[in-house]
Amino acid sequence: MSFYYDKNGKPIDRSTWSEQLEKYKAIAHTKLPDGKLISTIWLGLDHGHGEGPPLIFESMVFPEDGNMSELECRRYSTYADAKAGHDELIDKWMAKVDTEK
């Protein structure tokens, strides 16, 4: 069983993962009007720990840029799911911004 995966979900060795991490980590970053940051990245490590498909992408919502206390975290198996999940988080948290006005 592999612990390292490329963006397409194919198992890779640690050295390849390390090289790719520097180049391909960021997927999307969105700063909301209230200062919250939504960040989606490729982890390349299976955060599902072998249970089901490898969870190698992650979206997190932070209260503000630089504050590492996340408000929400989601993990995904595919790039497409990660992009869609990022967009869903934008919609969810923008709705909260709109109701706070």
Secondary structure, DSSP 8 states (H G I E B T S, - for coil): --SBB-TTS-B--HHHHHHHHHHH-EEEEEE-TTS-EEEEEE--B-TTTTSSS---EEEEEESSTT----SEEEEESSHHHHHHHHHHHHHHHHHHHHHT-
